[in-house]
Each structure stands twice: as C-alpha cells, then as structure tokens.
C-alpha cells in the first residue's frame, strides 16, 4: 500500500479540498472472494482520478463499493459523509453517479426517457436559485445534448437502437442529469473503437473543466486515461502498487509496463 | 409506448394519424350500442370491463416485469366491495368505485411486499395461493358476503333523461370508466413512476444507481395494478348484479394472465385485444366442440402464440407494417394506413376477428404435437 502523495502541482491547482473523497482501509469482494484488500487513497474536489490495473485487479469492485452495489469494509467518506453501508439509491442521493460497466442503458426507453430517469431524484418543486426543478431539468437536458450532439439527433429513438459509442455517451449523459458531485466511470472504453473512446474522454475532460465535477475513471486503456486524469492509482491483486500525478505515472515507464502491460512512454505526447 | 410510436413516423404525420385513429375509435365505440343487439352490446361491455383489469395486469407484468397469478382475487375484492356496499349500505353505484379502487390499492401495497423478496415462479406461486384461498374465505364470511349463495344487487339503471335502454346506458358508463382507466395507465407509464418501472425492468442495477428505489416502485406497481383489477371487479358488479365465490375461482386469474399475453404484453391496446379474446373465444370454442370447449380454447391460445409470439397487438403492428409497405407502392398510405390500426383500438366487431386470425393456423400446433 502506497500513501498517495498529497502535494502535486496538478492536484493543488484542482482544489483546496484534497480529501473530498477519502478511502481508508477499503476491503470488498463477492461472497468468499476478497477482491479489494485494503485500499487507501483520496480524491480532491474537481479532480479526475484514474484507477488503472490489469484484469481482475479489483478496479470495478472498488468502484462498486463506492456506489453501494458491493458491500465494503473500511471507510469511504465523501465530503465527510460515510458512504459505506448505504444502498445504491441512498448513495445516488448523496450526489454519486455511477456509469456501470457495459453502460447499462435502458434499451426499451427512448434516449430522452433514459436521460429523464437520470433526473429521477430531482423531484423538488423549487430550487434555491429561484428556478423550478422542471426548468432546471430541461436546461440540463440541453446541457447534455450540448456535450453529446448525437444524442439530440436520436432523442426519440430507443436506446437499444444506438451504437455502442452512443450508448456510452447516453450512459454518461444520464449520470450527468443527476448533477453529481462525484462521477464514477467504469471502463468507458469497453468495446469501443479507439477514435470513439478518444472523443468520449475529451468530453469527460470538458465536463470536468466546466462543471468542476470530480471524476473517478476505471480503465484498462492506461494511455488514454492518463491523458485526461490528474492523478492515477495502479491496482494489482486488490492492492495499490503505485499512486501519483498522471505525469509521474506515465514517466515511470518501467513500472507502468510491468503493471499495465503497455508501454505508456511512447504515447507520452498524446 | 413512446418508443413504439417513435418508430412509426415522425412529428406531425404521426400526431395526425394518432388523432385520426383516436377519433375513429371513439366514433366506433360511441356508435356501437346503437347498431348491435342488446346481447352483443352486453358482450362489448364485458370486453371493456376486462380490458381495465388487463391494463392493470399489463402495468405489473408487461411493463414491470413481475408476475401475478392472483389478479382474479383483486378483481373479486373489487366486485365484493361494490356488492357489499350496494347490498348492506345501499349506497349509489358511483360511491362504490372509489372505495373499491382505494381498497384494492392498499391490498396491492400489502401484496407488493412478498414481491420484494420473490421473483419469477416463486412470486407466481405466492400470488396463486392468494387467488386459491379467497373463494373459500368468501364462503366462510357468510354474514357479509352471503356465503356460497352470493349476493344479488341492483344493476345500473338508465336514467329517464338519457332515453337509452339499460344495456346501452351500462355500456356508456363502462366505456367512460374504461377510457379513463386506459388513459390513466398510459399517463402513469409516461410519468416518473412509469419511467422508473420500465428502467427497472430493463436493468435493475443501473436503475438503482440512478436513485430509483426498487422496493418502493415494485410495491407501487403491484398496488396500481391491483387498483385497476379492483375497479374492473367493481364495474363487473354494476353490470352483472350478482357475485358469488364461484365466479372468482383461481381460473379467473389464469384467464386474465392468458388474455394479457395473447393480447400483447407491454402494449397499450393489447389489453383490449386480450379482453376480446377472453370474452369471445370461449363461446367460439363452444361452437366448435360442445364436448371439450376447454381443449379448443387452449389450442386457440397455442395457435395465437405460435403465429404471434408478441401477442395480437404485435401481430397487428406487423400487419400494419406489411400493409404500409404495400400501400406506399400503390396508393398514398395516409388514408388506408389506419384501418388495421383502428381495428384493435375500436371495439372489436363481435365474434369474427379473433377466430379468423387464429383459425387458419389452428392446424399448425397440432401437427407440431403429433
């Protein structure tokens, strides 16, 4: 277990709250299988954090423990509130939006209905800024369509008829409708063409910069994730083996090659 | 629902066609009682009435992805609520409707609780148990329910100002209830609750991480569904004027489910088609074979499911697709396009359509079996 370095130029510029999400001694697994075995790391507010590692390292399980889909031991606090022991629905109420592996779009619903399910929890009548929640949701629909113009074109189509890339966009857009303070992305590149993946990551970067949404992205495609992320943590067999600013991880080519199975040095330029 | 209509056309053309279809259906529905003989009007009334129960079952099974073999019991609860109120307290007919609706909604909430822990066959079994145990219970509660003799109550009477015969007046009252119920079901599905329900059916864990409370919405689905069954049962009492435990055996529950599946799951007008099937096909079966109408009925169900695995509504949609592609080649489609569409949503012409659909292929499953 490596203590994440707290001072880095990128993270410091990101925020003054280094412990927005604090994970301490997190254990999680399925039944007898203990997949995550003692994780400690923090994510600063407004930061994009990548969790990297080979297959079976426990990346997805970590994410699922954060959002309540998998039971975890230890402690995970978001802005000081304990997340462990809550149901996925309660966690969502605290502003954590999870984009599951394999997208999980609602295929019989239209694109717009999918997005509206994302706003399921926003039932209040009036907001603090004097707008009604209904107009706020409508504005957020526009905002999501702004990020993903393709979704606007297909707004009345069944989600099941979209391409893989469009479904991933929809899944991310749907999560944004929650107006999350923490966005969890599970393998957004899964099964997508490299070009599409790159486009997606650019949008994630744009969302992070414009909305100051904190993002945790789990990826096998280390190179792409490191381009977008401020910091990265490398998992191996349920434990953290490497943590630091993306720049350092990328430059630590040898370690990266061992744990990530790819040569990231060559892709440094982007 | 909206995804289905979305594929049919775009913008104004679709809206125009929907409006025309609705107007046509409304015209046929309003004109029917003046055209048909009283007995046929009565049959149409029963179709409308069953459609309400099927629409409720559709919310649960078609859109909610759960199952219930106990909806006959909610139907019975609604029917007895109305009968007991009319018999003992001599309230007006209209007063029984909200009581039956609210009562069955609460009953459904209670039965939604096992639905949280059980799914599939296990849930089917628990709901079936409810349907099986209700008739004997009704027999035991003789002071209230009249025991196995049942209760005879006043039917709906046509007020003098209407100038309508009794069967016509009853038809219009039931038509109004059915129209409101179907509209309510449709709007429910387009609301936040309906979206949550559909999202849950599509992907439960994804719905949950979006903040959909599974337990709440599963229970609500049961409650709404029971409300529709209860309303249907209440109207049944208005129309028939007699309830007895034997009218609501567990076979009713199974018939309702079969009707829904035959009509078309998760389809908006599937319940109407299913109700027509449930109403007319048994008598057709009786005509075909006096000795074993049940066998014929069963074979007809198999036949329909063989030709139209998505139910009659799915078949109608497919026929419409074929018709539309043919018509676009010969004549402008707008005029003729809606005839196949109107057929299901308008009240089905007596006796003919369902068996005609089913008969030519009646031989198929038999050869399959041999």
Interface residues (C-beta under 8 A of the other chain):
Chain A: X67 X68 X69 X87 X88 X89 X91 X92 X93 X97 X98 X100 X104 X105 X106 X107 X108 X109 X110 X113 X114 X116 X117 X118 X120 X121 X123 X156 X157 X158 X174 X175 X178
Chain B: X2 X3 X6 X7 X192 X195 X196 X198 X199 X201 X202 X203 X205 X206 X207 X208 X209 X210 X211 X212 X213 X214 X266
